[in-house]
C-alpha cells in the first residue's frame, strides 16, 4: 500500500493529474477552458486525498488548476 500525501489548493499539478486520470481525453484543451468554475470546484472537492476546504478556494486557484490540467492533457497527447 503506497502512501499519498494530502492534496491542498496550491498543489495544482497534483490536482490536474487527478482530474486527467478521472476524465482522460474526454476533455480537450478547449473543453477544459470552458468548464464553469462552480463545476470545477465540485470536482476538486471530490478528489481522494484532497484536504482543502470549499471556503479556501478562489478564482486564482481554479485558474491555475485549469491551466495545469491543460498542460497535463497536452503532455498526454504526445505519448
NORVENUR-V464755 format. One record per residue. N is the residue number from 0. NEAR is the number of other C-alpha atoms within 8 Angstrom. Layout:
BEGIN
n={N/N}
near={NEAR/NEAR}
END
This chain:
BEGIN
n={0/1/2/3/4/5/6/7/8/9/10/11/12/13/14/15/16/17/18/19/20/21/22/23/24/25/26/27/28/29/30/31/32/33/34/35/36/37/38/39/40/41/42/43/44/45/46/47/48/49/50/51/52/53/54/55/56/57/58/59/60/61/62/63/64/65/66/67/68/69/70/71/72/73/74/75/76/77/78}
near={2/3/4/5/5/7/11/8/9/5/8/11/10/8/13/13/10/9/12/12/7/6/8/9/7/5/9/9/9/7/8/11/9/6/8/6/8/6/8/10/11/8/9/10/10/7/9/4/8/11/7/10/7/7/4/7/11/6/7/6/11/12/8/9/12/11/9/11/15/12/8/12/13/9/8/7/6/5/4}
END
